[in-house]
Amino acid sequence: NQKLHRIPPGPLHVKIQLALEKNDELILRYQENPLISIQSADLENGRGSVELLIDKCVAEIFIDGGMRYIAKELPATTNPHGLELSTEQAGSILDRLEVYRMESMWRTHG
């Protein structure tokens, strides 16, 4: 999370490969607002993938290549923290975490 906090909020494309211990959960937050909680039971054998597309006011979340899709409205905030991840059990692993900055689809006037 220390490295993730160095990435400023903004349009992001995030790819995660994970393995959760039995009865564990992964909680994803953006600007300290919860995006999703993924239980180990939600994934086949506790292993799976999560892809996030985050723009100005919406986050799209794809679990296991779109087997589960969630769109989440993002509240307006000036919180400087971007993405944050947490699990309950130390044995859970993020096999891969990639974060790409994107251009916003919204035009800025100024």
C-alpha positions in Angstrom: 0.0 0.0 0.0 2.9 2.4 0.5 3.9 2.0 -3.1 0.2 2.3 -4.2 -0.2 5.5 -2.2 2.6 7.1 -4.4 0.3 6.7 -7.4 -2.0 9.8 -7.5 -5.7 9.3 -7.9 -7.0 9.6 -11.4 -7.9 7.4 -14.3 -6.3 4.0 -13.7 -6.3 0.5 -15.2 -5.4 -2.1 -12.6 -4.8 -5.8 -13.1 -4.5 -8.2 -10.2 -3.9 -12.0 -10.0 -4.5 -13.3 -6.5 -4.7 -16.4 -4.3 -6.7 -16.0 -1.1 -6.5 -18.3 1.8 -9.7 -20.1 2.8 -12.2 -17.8 4.5 -10.1 -14.7 3.6 -11.2 -11.7 1.7 -9.5 -9.0 -0.4 -10.9 -5.5 0.2 -10.2 -2.9 -2.5 -10.5 0.8 -1.7 -10.1 3.9 -3.8 -9.6 7.3 -2.1 -10.5 5.4 1.1 -13.9 4.5 -0.3 -14.6 0.7 -0.5 -14.9 -0.6 -4.0 -15.4 -4.3 -3.5 -14.8 -7.1 -1.0 -13.9 -10.4 -2.7 -14.2 -13.6 -0.6 -12.0 -16.6 -1.2 -15.2 -18.6 -1.8 -16.1 -16.2 -4.7 -13.0 -17.5 -6.6 -12.3 -21.0 -7.9 -10.0 -22.6 -5.3 -9.4 -19.1 -3.9 -7.5 -18.1 -7.1 -8.6 -15.5 -9.6 -8.1 -12.2 -11.3 -9.5 -8.7 -10.8 -9.4 -5.9 -13.3 -10.4 -2.4 -12.5 -11.0 0.6 -14.8 -11.3 3.8 -12.7 -12.2 7.1 -14.1 -13.4 10.4 -12.6 -16.7 9.2 -11.2 -17.0 5.5 -11.9 -15.1 2.3 -11.3 -15.7 -0.8 -13.4 -14.6 -4.1 -11.8 -14.2 -7.4 -13.7 -13.7 -10.5 -11.7 -12.2 -13.6 -13.5 -12.3 -12.1 -17.0 -15.9 -10.7 -16.6 -17.6 -13.7 -15.0 -18.7 -11.1 -12.4 -19.0 -7.4 -13.3 -19.6 -4.5 -11.0 -20.0 -0.8 -11.7 -19.5 1.4 -8.8 -20.1 5.2 -8.6 -17.2 7.1 -7.0 -18.1 9.9 -4.7 -16.4 13.3 -5.3 -13.5 13.7 -2.9 -10.2 15.5 -2.6 -8.6 12.5 -0.8 -5.0 12.2 -2.1 -4.8 8.4 -1.7 -5.5 6.3 -4.7 -5.8 2.6 -4.5 -5.5 0.5 -1.3 -5.7 -3.3 -0.8 -6.1 -5.3 2.4 -6.5 -9.0 3.4 -7.1 -10.6 6.8 -4.7 -13.5 6.5 -1.0 -13.3 5.9 -1.0 -16.4 3.6 -3.0 -14.7 0.9 -0.9 -13.6 -2.0 -1.1 -11.1 -4.8 0.7 -13.0 -7.6 0.6 -9.9 -9.8 -0.4 -6.3 -9.5 -0.1 -4.0 -12.4 -1.2 -0.3 -12.4 -1.4 1.8 -15.5 -2.3 5.5 -15.6 -4.8 6.4 -18.3 -6.2 9.5 -19.9 -9.7 10.4 -18.7 -12.6 10.0 -21.1 -13.9 13.3 -19.7 -12.7 16.5 -21.3 -11.4 19.1 -19.0 -12.3 22.7 -19.7 -9.9 25.5 -18.8 
